[in-house]
């Protein structure tokens, strides 16, 4: 997760300062503003929002505190929604037998 964030930030900073000398376009392609000069901060935030939400949720999901809290709730059987999600996960779990791959784990 951290490596992808560093890559995206690095690429964003790099492209902020570096611009190609020439941009190749096909004949039928319309010339448009690809530099992003007309984008407001709100538009940029809106465009990045799915990635930001996903990053926050995956980070929270992977944190030990959240994992322990969810495990405690599941063990106590106190949350009906988590119980339903757990049941659905166990019901629809697919364990595929992949030749040559499954055998590697037994070595």
N, CA, C and O atoms as a GROMACS GRO file, in nm:
protein
  428
    1UNK      N    1   0.082  -0.119   0.000
    1UNK     CA    2   0.000   0.000   0.000
    1UNK      C    3   0.087   0.126   0.000
    1UNK      O    4   0.063   0.221  -0.074
    2UNK      N    5   0.189   0.123   0.084
    2UNK     CA    6   0.276   0.239   0.094
    2UNK      C    7   0.352   0.261  -0.036
    2UNK      O    8   0.371   0.376  -0.079
    3UNK      N    9   0.396   0.153  -0.100
    3UNK     CA   10   0.471   0.168  -0.225
    3UNK      C   11   0.383   0.229  -0.335
    3UNK      O   12   0.432   0.311  -0.414
    4UNK      N   13   0.257   0.192  -0.342
    4UNK     CA   14   0.169   0.251  -0.443
    4UNK      C   15   0.144   0.399  -0.416
    4UNK      O   16   0.138   0.479  -0.509
    5UNK      N   17   0.130   0.436  -0.289
    5UNK     CA   18   0.111   0.577  -0.256
    5UNK      C   19   0.235   0.659  -0.293
    5UNK      O   20   0.224   0.768  -0.348
    6UNK      N   21   0.353   0.605  -0.261
    6UNK     CA   22   0.478   0.675  -0.295
    6UNK      C   23   0.491   0.688  -0.446
    6UNK      O   24   0.533   0.793  -0.495
    7UNK      N   25   0.455   0.584  -0.520
    7UNK     CA   26   0.463   0.589  -0.666
    7UNK      C   27   0.371   0.695  -0.723
    7UNK      O   28   0.411   0.771  -0.811
    8UNK      N   29   0.249   0.701  -0.675
    8UNK     CA   30   0.152   0.798  -0.727
    8UNK      C   31   0.194   0.941  -0.694
    8UNK      O   32   0.184   1.030  -0.779
    9UNK      N   33   0.240   0.963  -0.573
    9UNK     CA   34   0.285   1.097  -0.534
    9UNK      C   35   0.408   1.136  -0.616
    9UNK      O   36   0.417   1.250  -0.663
   10UNK      N   37   0.502   1.044  -0.633
   10UNK     CA   38   0.622   1.072  -0.712
   10UNK      C   39   0.587   1.105  -0.856
   10UNK      O   40   0.640   1.201  -0.913
   11UNK      N   41   0.498   1.028  -0.916
   11UNK     CA   42   0.456   1.053  -1.053
   11UNK      C   43   0.385   1.187  -1.066
   11UNK      O   44   0.405   1.259  -1.164
   12UNK      N   45   0.302   1.220  -0.970
   12UNK     CA   46   0.231   1.348  -0.972
   12UNK      C   47   0.328   1.465  -0.965
   12UNK      O   48   0.316   1.562  -1.040
   13UNK      N   49   0.425   1.457  -0.875
   13UNK     CA   50   0.526   1.563  -0.863
   13UNK      C   51   0.609   1.571  -0.990
   13UNK      O   52   0.636   1.681  -1.039
   14UNK      N   53   0.650   1.456  -1.043
   14UNK     CA   54   0.730   1.454  -1.166
   14UNK      C   55   0.656   1.520  -1.281
   14UNK      O   56   0.713   1.603  -1.352
   15UNK      N   57   0.528   1.484  -1.301
   15UNK     CA   58   0.451   1.539  -1.412
   15UNK      C   59   0.412   1.685  -1.391
   15UNK      O   60   0.375   1.754  -1.486
   16UNK      N   61   0.419   1.731  -1.267
   16UNK     CA   62   0.391   1.872  -1.241
   16UNK      C   63   0.502   1.961  -1.299
   16UNK      O   64   0.475   2.072  -1.344
   17UNK      N   65   0.625   1.910  -1.298
   17UNK     CA   66   0.739   1.989  -1.344
   17UNK      C   67   0.787   1.954  -1.484
   17UNK      O   68   0.845   2.039  -1.551
   18UNK      N   69   0.766   1.832  -1.530
   18UNK     CA   70   0.815   1.789  -1.660
   18UNK      C   71   0.701   1.788  -1.761
   18UNK      O   72   0.593   1.737  -1.733
   19UNK      N   73   0.726   1.844  -1.876
   19UNK     CA   74   0.629   1.843  -1.985
   19UNK      C   75   0.700   1.794  -2.111
   19UNK      O   76   0.815   1.830  -2.136
   20UNK      N   77   0.633   1.712  -2.189
   20UNK     CA   78   0.691   1.661  -2.313
   20UNK      C   79   0.709   1.775  -2.413
   20UNK      O   80   0.626   1.867  -2.420
   21UNK      N   81   0.818   1.769  -2.491
   21UNK     CA   82   0.842   1.873  -2.592
   21UNK      C   83   0.737   1.866  -2.701
   21UNK      O   84   0.685   1.969  -2.745
   22UNK      N   85   0.705   1.746  -2.746
   22UNK     CA   86   0.603   1.728  -2.848
   22UNK      C   87   0.506   1.620  -2.803
   22UNK      O   88   0.544   1.523  -2.737
   23UNK      N   89   0.381   1.640  -2.840
   23UNK     CA   90   0.278   1.543  -2.807
   23UNK      C   91   0.227   1.483  -2.937
   23UNK      O   92   0.179   1.556  -3.024
   24UNK      N   93   0.238   1.353  -2.952
   24UNK     CA   94   0.192   1.286  -3.073
   24UNK      C   95   0.040   1.268  -3.066
   24UNK      O   96  -0.013   1.224  -2.965
   25UNK      N   97  -0.027   1.301  -3.175
   25UNK     CA   98  -0.171   1.281  -3.183
   25UNK      C   99  -0.204   1.218  -3.318
   25UNK      O  100  -0.134   1.239  -3.416
   26UNK      N  101  -0.310   1.140  -3.321
   26UNK     CA  102  -0.362   1.086  -3.446
   26UNK      C  103  -0.433   1.197  -3.523
   26UNK      O  104  -0.472   1.297  -3.464
   27UNK      N  105  -0.449   1.180  -3.653
   27UNK     CA  106  -0.511   1.283  -3.736
   27UNK      C  107  -0.655   1.313  -3.692
   27UNK      O  108  -0.698   1.429  -3.690
   28UNK      N  109  -0.729   1.206  -3.657
   28UNK     CA  110  -0.870   1.225  -3.622
   28UNK      C  111  -0.890   1.268  -3.476
   28UNK      O  112  -1.003   1.295  -3.434
   29UNK      N  113  -0.784   1.275  -3.401
   29UNK     CA  114  -0.794   1.311  -3.260
   29UNK      C  115  -0.800   1.463  -3.246
   29UNK      O  116  -0.720   1.536  -3.304
   30UNK      N  117  -0.895   1.509  -3.168
   30UNK     CA  118  -0.910   1.653  -3.148
   30UNK      C  119  -0.802   1.704  -3.054
   30UNK      O  120  -0.759   1.635  -2.962
   31UNK      N  121  -0.759   1.823  -3.078
   31UNK     CA  122  -0.660   1.886  -2.991
   31UNK      C  123  -0.736   1.936  -2.869
   31UNK      O  124  -0.832   2.012  -2.880
   32UNK      N  125  -0.690   1.892  -2.752
   32UNK     CA  126  -0.757   1.933  -2.629
   32UNK      C  127  -0.651   1.966  -2.525
   32UNK      O  128  -0.532   1.939  -2.543
   33UNK      N  129  -0.697   2.024  -2.420
   33UNK     CA  130  -0.607   2.061  -2.312
   33UNK      C  131  -0.580   1.939  -2.226
   33UNK      O  132  -0.668   1.894  -2.152
   34UNK      N  133  -0.461   1.884  -2.235
   34UNK     CA  134  -0.426   1.767  -2.156
   34UNK      C  135  -0.343   1.804  -2.034
   34UNK      O  136  -0.308   1.717  -1.955
   35UNK      N  137  -0.311   1.930  -2.020
   35UNK     CA  138  -0.224   1.972  -1.911
   35UNK      C  139  -0.294   1.986  -1.778
   35UNK      O  140  -0.227   1.989  -1.675
   36UNK      N  141  -0.424   1.995  -1.776
   36UNK     CA  142  -0.498   2.007  -1.652
   36UNK      C  143  -0.501   2.148  -1.595
   36UNK      O  144  -0.536   2.167  -1.479
   37UNK      N  145  -0.465   2.249  -1.676
   37UNK     CA  146  -0.463   2.386  -1.626
   37UNK      C  147  -0.602   2.437  -1.590
   37UNK      O  148  -0.616   2.526  -1.505
   38UNK      N  149  -0.705   2.383  -1.652
   38UNK     CA  150  -0.840   2.431  -1.628
   38UNK      C  151  -0.913   2.356  -1.518
   38UNK      O  152  -1.031   2.381  -1.493
   39UNK      N  153  -0.846   2.265  -1.451
   39UNK     CA  154  -0.910   2.187  -1.346
   39UNK      C  155  -0.900   2.260  -1.213
   39UNK      O  156  -0.792   2.303  -1.172
   40UNK      N  157  -1.013   2.273  -1.146
   40UNK     CA  158  -1.012   2.336  -1.014
   40UNK      C  159  -0.968   2.233  -0.909
   40UNK      O  160  -0.963   2.113  -0.936
   41UNK      N  161  -0.935   2.282  -0.793
   41UNK     CA  162  -0.896   2.190  -0.684
   41UNK      C  163  -1.009   2.095  -0.649
   41UNK      O  164  -0.986   1.979  -0.614
   42UNK      N  165  -1.130   2.146  -0.657
   42UNK     CA  166  -1.246   2.061  -0.627
   42UNK      C  167  -1.259   1.947  -0.728
   42UNK      O  168  -1.288   1.834  -0.690
   43UNK      N  169  -1.236   1.976  -0.857
   43UNK     CA  170  -1.242   1.872  -0.960
   43UNK      C  171  -1.132   1.769  -0.941
   43UNK      O  172  -1.155   1.649  -0.958
   44UNK      N  173  -1.014   1.816  -0.905
   44UNK     CA  174  -0.902   1.723  -0.881
   44UNK      C  175  -0.933   1.634  -0.760
   44UNK      O  176  -0.911   1.514  -0.766
   45UNK      N  177  -0.985   1.693  -0.653
   45UNK     CA  178  -1.021   1.614  -0.535
   45UNK      C  179  -1.131   1.514  -0.568
   45UNK      O  180  -1.128   1.400  -0.520
   46UNK      N  181  -1.227   1.555  -0.648
   46UNK     CA  182  -1.336   1.465  -0.688
   46UNK      C  183  -1.281   1.349  -0.772
   46UNK      O  184  -1.327   1.236  -0.759
   47UNK      N  185  -1.185   1.378  -0.859
   47UNK     CA  186  -1.126   1.272  -0.941
   47UNK      C  187  -1.045   1.174  -0.858
   47UNK      O  188  -1.043   1.055  -0.887
   48UNK      N  189  -0.978   1.223  -0.755
   48UNK     CA  190  -0.894   1.138  -0.670
   48UNK      C  191  -0.974   1.071  -0.557
   48UNK      O  192  -0.922   0.980  -0.492
   49UNK      N  193  -1.096   1.113  -0.533
   49UNK     CA  194  -1.172   1.066  -0.417
   49UNK      C  195  -1.191   0.914  -0.411
   49UNK      O  196  -1.181   0.858  -0.302
   50UNK      N  197  -1.218   0.843  -0.521
   50UNK     CA  198  -1.230   0.697  -0.508
   50UNK      C  199  -1.102   0.632  -0.456
   50UNK      O  200  -1.107   0.542  -0.372
   51UNK      N  201  -0.988   0.677  -0.506
   51UNK     CA  202  -0.862   0.621  -0.459
   51UNK      C  203  -0.837   0.657  -0.313
   51UNK      O  204  -0.788   0.573  -0.237
   52UNK      N  205  -0.871   0.779  -0.273
   52UNK     CA  206  -0.851   0.819  -0.134
   52UNK      C  207  -0.940   0.739  -0.040
   52UNK      O  208  -0.894   0.695   0.066
   53UNK      N  209  -1.064   0.719  -0.078
   53UNK     CA  210  -1.156   0.641   0.006
   53UNK      C  211  -1.107   0.496   0.017
   53UNK      O  212  -1.106   0.438   0.125
   54UNK      N  213  -1.067   0.439  -0.095
   54UNK     CA  214  -1.015   0.302  -0.095
   54UNK      C  215  -0.891   0.290  -0.009
   54UNK      O  216  -0.876   0.193   0.066
   55UNK      N  217  -0.802   0.386  -0.017
   55UNK     CA  218  -0.680   0.385   0.064
   55UNK      C  219  -0.713   0.389   0.212
   55UNK      O  220  -0.655   0.313   0.290
   56UNK      N  221  -0.804   0.475   0.251
   56UNK     CA  222  -0.843   0.484   0.393
   56UNK      C  223  -0.906   0.354   0.440
   56UNK      O  224  -0.872   0.305   0.548
   57UNK      N  225  -0.998   0.298   0.362
   57UNK     CA  226  -1.066   0.176   0.404
   57UNK      C  227  -0.971   0.057   0.414
   57UNK      O  228  -0.980  -0.021   0.509
   58UNK      N  229  -0.882   0.042   0.317
   58UNK     CA  230  -0.787  -0.070   0.321
   58UNK      C  231  -0.689  -0.053   0.437
   58UNK      O  232  -0.654  -0.150   0.504
   59UNK      N  233  -0.647   0.070   0.461
   59UNK     CA  234  -0.557   0.096   0.574
   59UNK      C  235  -0.625   0.064   0.706
   59UNK      O  236  -0.566  -0.001   0.792
   60UNK      N  237  -0.750   0.108   0.722
   60UNK     CA  238  -0.823   0.077   0.846
   60UNK      C  239  -0.847  -0.073   0.860
   60UNK      O  240  -0.831  -0.129   0.969
   61UNK      N  241  -0.884  -0.136   0.751
   61UNK     CA  242  -0.913  -0.280   0.753
   61UNK      C  243  -0.790  -0.360   0.794
   61UNK      O  244  -0.802  -0.463   0.860
   62UNK      N  245  -0.673  -0.314   0.754
   62UNK     CA  246  -0.550  -0.385   0.785
   62UNK      C  247  -0.491  -0.352   0.920
   62UNK      O  248  -0.396  -0.417   0.963
   63UNK      N  249  -0.544  -0.254   0.989
   63UNK     CA  250  -0.486  -0.216   1.118
   63UNK      C  251  -0.523  -0.319   1.225
   63UNK      O  252  -0.635  -0.368   1.228
   64UNK      N  253  -0.428  -0.351   1.313
   64UNK     CA  254  -0.454  -0.452   1.417
   64UNK      C  255  -0.570  -0.417   1.509
   64UNK      O  256  -0.644  -0.506   1.552
   65UNK      N  257  -0.588  -0.290   1.539
   65UNK     CA  258  -0.697  -0.249   1.628
   65UNK      C  259  -0.833  -0.283   1.570
   65UNK      O  260  -0.920  -0.337   1.639
   66UNK      N  261  -0.853  -0.251   1.442
   66UNK     CA  262  -0.980  -0.280   1.375
   66UNK      C  263  -1.001  -0.431   1.364
   66UNK      O  264  -1.111  -0.481   1.386
   67UNK      N  265  -0.894  -0.504   1.330
   67UNK     CA  266  -0.906  -0.650   1.320
   67UNK      C  267  -0.948  -0.710   1.454
   67UNK      O  268  -1.036  -0.796   1.459
   68UNK      N  269  -0.884  -0.666   1.562
   68UNK     CA  270  -0.919  -0.718   1.695
   68UNK      C  271  -1.063  -0.684   1.731
   68UNK      O  272  -1.135  -0.768   1.787
   69UNK      N  273  -1.106  -0.563   1.700
   69UNK     CA  274  -1.243  -0.522   1.731
   69UNK      C  275  -1.343  -0.608   1.655
   69UNK      O  276  -1.443  -0.652   1.711
   70UNK      N  277  -1.316  -0.631   1.526
   70UNK     CA  278  -1.407  -0.713   1.448
   70UNK      C  279  -1.407  -0.858   1.496
   70UNK      O  280  -1.512  -0.922   1.500
   71UNK      N  281  -1.290  -0.911   1.531
   71UNK     CA  282  -1.282  -1.048   1.583
   71UNK      C  283  -1.356  -1.061   1.716
   71UNK      O  284  -1.423  -1.161   1.740
   72UNK      N  285  -1.343  -0.960   1.803
   72UNK     CA  286  -1.413  -0.964   1.932
   72UNK      C  287  -1.564  -0.962   1.912
   72UNK      O  288  -1.636  -1.035   1.980
   73UNK      N  289  -1.611  -0.881   1.820
   73UNK     CA  290  -1.755  -0.874   1.792
   73UNK      C  291  -1.802  -1.007   1.735
   73UNK      O  292  -1.909  -1.055   1.771
   74UNK      N  293  -1.724  -1.068   1.645
   74UNK     CA  294  -1.763  -1.196   1.586
   74UNK      C  295  -1.766  -1.307   1.690
   74UNK      O  296  -1.856  -1.391   1.689
   75UNK      N  297  -1.667  -1.307   1.780
   75UNK     CA  298  -1.664  -1.411   1.883
   75UNK      C  299  -1.780  -1.396   1.980
   75UNK      O  300  -1.836  -1.496   2.025
   76UNK      N  301  -1.816  -1.273   2.010
   76UNK     CA  302  -1.926  -1.250   2.102
   76UNK      C  303  -2.062  -1.270   2.034
   76UNK      O  304  -2.163  -1.290   2.101
   77UNK      N  305  -2.062  -1.265   1.902
   77UNK     CA  306  -2.187  -1.283   1.828
   77UNK      C  307  -2.282  -1.167   1.845
   77UNK      O  308  -2.404  -1.184   1.832
   78UNK      N  309  -2.229  -1.049   1.875
   78UNK     CA  310  -2.314  -0.935   1.906
   78UNK      C  311  -2.362  -0.854   1.788
   78UNK      O  312  -2.459  -0.779   1.802
   79UNK      N  313  -2.300  -0.865   1.673
   79UNK     CA  314  -2.338  -0.780   1.561
   79UNK      C  315  -2.399  -0.865   1.451
   79UNK      O  316  -2.331  -0.949   1.392
   80UNK      N  317  -2.526  -0.844   1.424
   80UNK     CA  318  -2.596  -0.923   1.324
   80UNK      C  319  -2.545  -0.902   1.184
   80UNK      O  320  -2.536  -0.998   1.106
   81UNK      N  321  -2.510  -0.778   1.148
   81UNK     CA  322  -2.461  -0.750   1.015
   81UNK      C  323  -2.329  -0.822   0.988
   81UNK      O  324  -2.310  -0.880   0.882
   82UNK      N  325  -2.238  -0.818   1.085
   82UNK     CA  326  -2.110  -0.889   1.068
   82UNK      C  327  -2.131  -1.039   1.062
   82UNK      O  328  -2.060  -1.109   0.989
   83UNK      N  329  -2.227  -1.090   1.135
   83UNK     CA  330  -2.257  -1.233   1.130
   83UNK      C  331  -2.308  -1.273   0.992
   83UNK      O  332  -2.270  -1.378   0.940
   84UNK      N  333  -2.393  -1.191   0.933
   84UNK     CA  334  -2.446  -1.219   0.798
   84UNK      C  335  -2.333  -1.213   0.696
   84UNK      O  336  -2.324  -1.300   0.609
   85UNK      N  337  -2.247  -1.112   0.705
   85UNK     CA  338  -2.134  -1.100   0.613
   85UNK      C  339  -2.042  -1.220   0.626
   85UNK      O  340  -1.994  -1.273   0.526
   86UNK      N  341  -2.016  -1.262   0.749
   86UNK     CA  342  -1.930  -1.378   0.773
   86UNK      C  343  -1.992  -1.504   0.715
   86UNK      O  344  -1.923  -1.585   0.653
   87UNK      N  345  -2.122  -1.522   0.734
   87UNK     CA  346  -2.193  -1.639   0.681
   87UNK      C  347  -2.187  -1.641   0.529
   87UNK      O  348  -2.160  -1.745   0.469
   88UNK      N  349  -2.212  -1.525   0.466
   88UNK     CA  350  -2.206  -1.518   0.320
   88UNK      C  351  -2.066  -1.546   0.268
   88UNK      O  352  -2.049  -1.613   0.167
   89UNK      N  353  -1.966  -1.495   0.338
   89UNK     CA  354  -1.827  -1.520   0.299
   89UNK      C  355  -1.792  -1.667   0.305
   89UNK      O  356  -1.725  -1.719   0.216
   90UNK      N  357  -1.837  -1.735   0.410
   90UNK     CA  358  -1.809  -1.878   0.423
   90UNK      C  359  -1.890  -1.959   0.321
   90UNK      O  360  -1.841  -2.060   0.270
   91UNK      N  361  -2.010  -1.916   0.293
   91UNK     CA  362  -2.096  -1.989   0.198
   91UNK      C  363  -2.043  -1.983   0.056
   91UNK      O  364  -2.042  -2.083  -0.015
   92UNK      N  365  -2.000  -1.864   0.015
   92UNK     CA  366  -1.959  -1.846  -0.124
   92UNK      C  367  -1.807  -1.854  -0.143
   92UNK      O  368  -1.757  -1.816  -0.249
   93UNK      N  369  -1.736  -1.902  -0.044
   93UNK     CA  370  -1.591  -1.915  -0.056
   93UNK      C  371  -1.557  -2.020  -0.161
   93UNK      O  372  -1.614  -2.130  -0.160
   94UNK      N  373  -1.467  -1.987  -0.249
   94UNK     CA  374  -1.426  -2.078  -0.355
   94UNK      C  375  -1.277  -2.106  -0.337
   94UNK      O  376  -1.195  -2.014  -0.338
   95UNK      N  377  -1.245  -2.232  -0.322
   95UNK     CA  378  -1.105  -2.273  -0.313
   95UNK      C  379  -1.077  -2.357  -0.436
   95UNK      O  380  -1.116  -2.473  -0.445
   96UNK      N  381  -1.010  -2.295  -0.532
   96UNK     CA  382  -0.984  -2.361  -0.659
   96UNK      C  383  -0.857  -2.445  -0.650
   96UNK      O  384  -0.758  -2.404  -0.589
   97UNK      N  385  -0.861  -2.563  -0.709
   97UNK     CA  386  -0.744  -2.648  -0.716
   97UNK      C  387  -0.667  -2.612  -0.842
   97UNK      O  388  -0.709  -2.643  -0.954
   98UNK      N  389  -0.554  -2.547  -0.824
   98UNK     CA  390  -0.473  -2.502  -0.936
   98UNK      C  391  -0.351  -2.593  -0.946
   98UNK      O  392  -0.265  -2.591  -0.858
   99UNK      N  393  -0.342  -2.672  -1.053
   99UNK     CA  394  -0.229  -2.762  -1.069
   99UNK      C  395  -0.097  -2.686  -1.070
   99UNK      O  396  -0.088  -2.576  -1.123
  100UNK      N  397   0.003  -2.746  -1.013
  100UNK     CA  398   0.140  -2.693  -1.006
  100UNK      C  399   0.154  -2.576  -0.910
  100UNK      O  400   0.267  -2.543  -0.872
  101UNK      N  401   0.046  -2.512  -0.871
  101UNK     CA  402   0.056  -2.402  -0.776
  101UNK      C  403   0.028  -2.452  -0.635
  101UNK      O  404   0.103  -2.420  -0.543
  102UNK      N  405  -0.078  -2.529  -0.617
  102UNK     CA  406  -0.112  -2.580  -0.484
  102UNK      C  407  -0.002  -2.671  -0.431
  102UNK      O  408   0.022  -2.673  -0.310
  103UNK      N  409   0.064  -2.745  -0.518
  103UNK     CA  410   0.170  -2.834  -0.475
  103UNK      C  411   0.292  -2.760  -0.423
  103UNK      O  412   0.369  -2.817  -0.345
  104UNK      N  413   0.312  -2.635  -0.463
  104UNK     CA  414   0.427  -2.558  -0.418
  104UNK      C  415   0.418  -2.526  -0.269
  104UNK      O  416   0.520  -2.516  -0.202
  105UNK      N  417   0.297  -2.511  -0.219
  105UNK     CA  418   0.281  -2.475  -0.078
  105UNK      C  419   0.309  -2.593   0.014
  105UNK      O  420   0.333  -2.573   0.134
  106UNK      N  421   0.305  -2.712  -0.038
  106UNK     CA  422   0.329  -2.829   0.047
  106UNK      C  423   0.477  -2.864   0.056
  106UNK      O  424   0.514  -2.953   0.132
  107UNK      N  425   0.562  -2.794  -0.019
  107UNK     CA  426   0.706  -2.823  -0.015
  107UNK      C  427   0.771  -2.781   0.112
  107UNK      O  428   0.892  -2.799   0.129
   0.00000   0.00000   0.00000
